[in-house]
Amino acid sequence: MSKRTFWTTAAILMAGAAFPLYAQEPAAAATRNEIIKWSIIGAGFPLGIAAAFGALGQGKAIAAAAEAIARNPSATGDIRGALILGLVLIESLVIYVLLISLILFFLPPFGK
């Protein structure tokens, strides 16, 4: 093997070994941007689902309470108390999802 071939091969191997080192920085930044993007998407979908099903649950609870009051007007106070407690518990679940979504929106995912 001649010296020229040896040094050419050595230079190619050294350059080939060094190039992936330079490629790691942009790849890490792109991965971080992808994580942030999916974190925002992952925070938005559960919030929409929780709000939709929370509203459906509240609507069914109010409809059932109105029907119960119409059937038995003397139990209005008890029904109203149970209705308000149920609505508070349904709304608290939506607020918990909102809190988790805000954490995912504003805190950097997986550290800095």
CORNORZI-V756427 format. One record per pair of residues at least 6 apart in sequence whose C-alpha atoms are under 8 Angstrom apart, sorted by the first residue. I is the first residue (numbers start at 1). J is the second residue. Records with the same first field share a line. If there is no record, write none. Layout:
# CORNORZI-V756427
I: J, J
This chain:
# CORNORZI-V756427
35: 109
36: 108, 109
39: 104, 105, 109
40: 104, 105
43: 100, 101, 102, 104, 105
44: 101
46: 97, 101
47: 94, 97, 98, 101
50: 93, 94, 97
51: 94
54: 90, 91, 93, 94
57: 90
58: 87, 90
61: 83, 86, 87
62: 83
65: 79, 80, 83
68: 79
69: 75, 76, 79
